[in-house]
Amino acid sequence: MTAGRVEVFGIRHHGPGSARALRGALEEFEPDAILIEGPPEADGIVELAGDPGMVPPVALLAYSPAGPSGAPAGKGDRKAAFWPFAEFSPEWQAIRYGLAAGAAVRFCDLPAANQLVPPDAEEAAETAETAEGAAPEDVRLDPLGTLAKAAGYDDAERWWDDVVEHRHEGPSPFPAIAEAMAELRERVEPCRVDRREEQREAHMRRTVRRALKEGFERVAVVCGAWHVPALLAKVPATHDDRTLRGLPKTKIAMTWVPWTHGRLAGRSGYGAGVRAPGWYHHLFAAPDRPVERWLAGAARLLREEDLHVSSAHVIEAVRLAETLAALRGRPLAGLDEVTEATRAVLCEGAELPVELIRERMVVGERLGSVPDRTPMVPLQRDLQAEQRRLRLKPSALDKEQDLDLRKPTDLERSRLLHRLRLLDVDWGVPAESRSKGTFRETWTLAWRPEFDVELIEASAWGTTVRDATTARAEAMAADATALPDLTSVAERCLLADLGDALPTVMRALADRAALDTDVAHLMAALPALVRALRYGDVRGTATGPLRTVVDGLVVRICVGLPPAVSGLDDDAARDFLGHIDSVHGALALLADDAHLERWRAALKTLIARPETLHGLLEGRVTRLLLDAGRLDDVPARMARAVSVGAAPARAAAWVEGFLSGGGLVLVHDEELLRLVDGWIAGLPDDAFTDVLPLLRRTFGAYAAAERRAIGERVRRAGTGSGPPRPSAGDVDEKRAAPAVATALRVLGWEAP
């Protein structure tokens, strides 16, 4: 072991200054072996990092392909871990240098097979005890913060940027980093050493010994700065063997997957994240004058958004950033100074353009790529083939995709996206289409790194997207416990064009629908089935069995509705209000005259017995029949509902139900407007206070234009049909002012 020379380089994960300094140190040291903090199971695929198709950010993915009994792992027992690399990550630069120089490149951390095993109860208790015993100033929790505080900084990020990341030349920082970390580790009490950390460092030392034993003469070790003293310490091999003996492990597989800058950011929850990956990439990639180049890029971005930014703005922003850096004693303007200059000069104080720059540049959503020969499960390869065939390129940025289902390619794209959603791979999320008609769909597409884990798990269902989705849909139908769940599966099968799964799903749906006697369940199930029928027409999918189920549900709903809504309390009535609206809309979409007539007849049966019907439902049903042209006595019905003899709460519920379909009826029907106006004006003080929240909820749901139109009609109408109103001379304006202000707010007007 003494024949070889070992150099340990302590770096900060994803630090551009560390990456630049490390590259120079490796070129000077010329190692024949490079050991990098990371899972040793990746040694067999590290050479892929030299492939031209490997474009960072990327990540090593370790995952457990099966559960404890060999069954496919589900979300509840998922075992997976990522090791991300960006272009500016020191580890990535070490890998690329080693592959180009012909050095052996290996990983030296504790194997993922050990790290992915959940800690046992004893180990978990020890970890919790260690964490609870750590003092707030414990250097293990924030070693950089401790060094920054000693240097007079109140921000660890700023201190590290000044002493390392903003360096472009000068002596190597690694000896000083090693010395500082050795001093910090001296302050850690031996009883407070983390057990997992001790295991990791023992394995790193073991890997160094093995490399020297194999005959490598110049070994470079690249690891987090905190570990440097532990790797330089003279620890006997027997001690490390005892530490690592008998560690539990699990079966794992390893591959490379694309990563994004957004997932590198600390806000994503990644433990070693950085707050500004886009900024760090710029610092690493810019050949010179990073501040000037950054602000020029920000100006270009703002111009693309049609914001006026001139060259003079950029020059002034550079001067301001440099001045702020000088005043703060910084060697180079950092992100804080550049952002302040951007806000003050380029954005002229506006926050929205600053937020745009933060999203597009400071964080960014750069998506990496991996070569075709990267190990993948068959399902991943099938999806990649489908993406190429349908010209759907994954992107980390949210991208809106409009699909015309009359076009074969767009129809197949829609089917692919719906199939992936059945596999819990939400690459595309449906959005409200801007176009009318069921032949249009709008999707928001954004690829996330964790989708690769979802695909690996979903590969248990099949080797192609279609086969896996078919098997998953059949399993969902078998496991469904409620009728609405089954109707949702049936709808999704039609959207995804899963003809092989549909017979199984429809049999389960028909059986469940025949046995379910709860009218609320039947009403909740119908809208999804009707949508499925309409989508089937557009997509050319056979829907005969589905139509039979729909016909049966409509008949049973119409027969069972009257007794189901009798004697409901407020909460139950509000639930049924949603069901009635959903069924009404679904039958309008279905456009079956016989079903519409049957439904309207059921609604007329309801309002024929108002004494057993909740006021909210009576008002809503009255409105639906009015809009359908099936009632000609609505003013008389409203007059009875809001008469003096009616309880204010019931009258208010009736009005809310009637007006929940929109306020235009009050704009165009003066008689109904007078009835509502007169009822409100005639309410006693205490009753008005009770019903005011309900009125505000009802009128607050209207668009501002509707509220203004209603207010104008009330103002022009003068006195209503209610009790005589006092003359202007009898009004105490001071006492009336609060009531006037309240009424104006209800109507959406501004108080004078």
Residue, then its C-alpha position, 0 to 999 in steps of 0.5 A: m500500500t505504501a508503494g502508491r501515492v494517494e491524493v484526496f480532493g475534497i469538493r463541494h457537490h455541484g460546485p463550478g469552482s470546485a469542478r474547475a480547480l479539480r480538473g486542473a489538479l487532476e491534469e497536474f497529478e495525472p492519476d492512473a486511477i480515480l475513485i469517486e464518491g458514488p455507488p460502486e455498482a455503477d463501475g460497469i456503466v461508468e464508461l457510458a459517460g464518455d459517449p457523445g450521447m451522454v449529455p448532462p445533467v444526468a443521474l445514476l439510478a439504483y433501484s430494487p427490481a423486486g420486492p422482498s418476495g420477488a413480486p414487482a415493487g410498488k410505490g409503498d415499498r419503492k427502493a430507488a436512489f439517484w446520484p445526479f451530475a451536472e456539467f459543473s459537478p466536480e465528480w462529472q469532470a473527474i469522470r470525463y477526465g479519467l475516461a479521456a486520459g485512460a485512467a481507471v474510473r471507479f466509485c468508492d462509496l458504500p454500495a447502493a445494495n447496502q444503502l437501499v436497505p431500510p435501517d433496522a429498529e436499533e439503527a433507526a433509534e441510534t440515528a434519532e438519538t444522534a440527531e436529537g443530541a446534536a447541538p444547534e451549532d454542531v458542525r456536522l449539520d452545517p460545516l460550511g456555515t461554521l467556516a463562514k461564521a469564522a470568516g465573518y460571513d452570515d451566509a455560507e453560500r456567499w462565503w463558499d462562492d467567494v473563496v472557491e466558486h468565483r476563483h479563476e486562478g491561483p493555488s489549488p484550494f484543496p490543501a486548505i479545504a482538507e486542513a479546515m475540515a480536519e479542524l472541524r472534525e476535531r470538534v465532533e465528539p466520538c459518541r456523536v459519529d453517525r453510524r451510516e457515515e462511519q460505514r461509508e468512510a470505511h468502505m471508501r478507505r477499503t476501496v483505496r486499499r484495493a486500488l493500491k493493492e492492484g498496482f495503481e501508483r497514482v490514485a486520486v480520490v474525489c469526495g465531499a470535503w467533509h470526508v477528507p480527514a477520515l480518508l487520510a486518517k491511519v485507520p487499520a484495515t481490520h477496523d474497517d472490516r469490522t465496521l462493514r461486516g454483516l451489513p444487510k443488502t438487497k438486490i439492485a440494478m443500476t442505470w443512467v437516466p436524464w436529469t434536470h437543473g430543476r431537480l438539482a435545485g435545493r427547492s426540489g428536496y434534493g439533499a445536495g442541491v444548489r439554489a441556482p444550477g443555471w447560474y452555476h452552469h454559466l459560471f463554469a461554461a463562460p470562458d470569461r466576463p461571466v457577469e457581462r455575459w449573464l446580463a446580456g443573456a438576461a436582456r436577450l430573454l426579456r427582448e424575446e418577451d417583447l420588453h424593451v431592454s437596450s445595450a445601455h441598460v446592460i452596460e449600466a447593470v454591469r456597472l451596478a453589479e460590480t459596484l455592489a460587489a466592491l462595496r460588499g468586499r466580494p471578488l466577483a459580483g455574485l448572484d445576489e448582486v447580479t439579481e439586484a442589478t437586473r431588478a433595478v436596471l433591466c426590469e426597472g423595479a418590476e418583479l415579474p420579469v425578475e421571476l421570469i429570469r429566475e425560472r429560465m436562467v437562474v434555475g433553468e430546466r435543462l434536460g439531459s440525455v443518455p445514449d441508446r445503449t444505456p441499460m433500460v427495461p423493455l418498457q422504457r425502450d418501447l416508450q422511446a420508440e413511440q416518442r420518436r415515431l410520434r415526434l414527441k420529444p421530452s422536455a423539462l420545460d412545460k410545453e402546451q400541446d394542442l391535439d386535433l383528434r381527427k388527425p391520425t398522428d394527433l390521435e395516436r399521441s393522445r392515446l399514448l399520453h392517456r396510456l402513460r397516465l394509467l401507468d402513473v407516468d404523468w408526462g402529459v396533464p390534460a388541460e382545458s381545451r381552447s377549442k370547442g368540441t370533443f375532437r380537440e385536446t390540450w395537454t401540458l407536457a413536462w418530463r420529470p426524472e422520476f418518470d423513469v422509476e415509474l416506468i421501471e416499476a410499471s414494467a412488471w405489467g408488460t414490455t410495451v406501453r400498450d401491453a402494460t396499460t392493458a394489464r394495469a387497467e384489468a387489475m384496476a377493474a378487478d380491484a375497484t370497490a365502487l361504481p364510480d371507480l369502475t366507470s373511471v377505468a372504463e373511460r380511461c380505457l376508451l381514451a387510451d384505446l385499450g380494446d383488449a382490456l375493455p371487455t373485462v372492464m365492461r363485464a365488471l362495470a355491468d355486474r357492479a351497476a346491476l347490484d348497486t342500488d345507491v342512486a348517488h353512486l349511479m349519478a356519480a358514475l354516469p358522467a364518465l360513461v357518457r364522456a366515454l361514449r362521446y370520446g368513442d364516437v370521435r376516436g372510432t372506438a366500439t362502444g356498444p356494451l358501454r351504451t347498454v350500461v348507460d341506458g340502464l343507469v339513466v332509467r334507474i336514476c330517473v326512477g330512484l331520484p324522487p325518493a332519494v332526495s326526500g327529506l335531506d339535510d343541508d349537507a346532503a342536499r348540497d351533495f345531491l345538487g352536484h349530482i343533479d348538475s352533473v347528470h343534467g350536463a351528461l345527458a345534454l352531452l349524450a343528446d338522446d331525446a328519450h333520455l332527456e324527456r325521461w330526466r325532465a319528467a323526473l325533475k318535474t316529479l320532484i318539484a310537484r312535492p316541494e314539502t319534502l324537497h330541500g329548498l336548494l334542490e327545488g330552486r335548482v330544479t326549477r331553474l333547469l326546467l325553466d332553461a329547458g322551456r318546460l315551466d311557464d309559472v316560474p314567477a309564481r313559484m318564486a313568489r311562493a318560495v320567497s313569500v312572507g310565510a316562508a322561512p328565511a333560510r329555506a327561501a335563501a336556499w331556494v334563491e341560491g339553487f335557482l341562481s346557481g346556474g348564472g345571474l343572466v336570468l335576473v338581467h333578462d327577466e324583470e319580474l324575477l328580479r323584482l321578486v328577489d329584490g323585494w324579498i331581500a328588501g323585506l327581510p327583517d334585520d336578524a334574518f338578513t344577517d343570517v342569509l347574507p353569507l349565502l347571498r354573498r356566496t351566490f352573487g360572488a360566483y357570478a362574473a363581474a360583468e353579470r354583477r354590474a348588469i344586475g346592479e344596473r337593472v336594480r338601480r333603474a327599476g326603482t321600487g320593487s314589489g316588496p314593502p313600501r320603501p321610505s322616501a329619500g327625505d326619511v333616510d338617515e344617510k349616516r345610519a344607512a351608509p354601512a348597509v349601502a356599502t354591504a349591498l354594493r359589495v354583494l352586487g360587485w360595485e365599488a362603494p362611492 
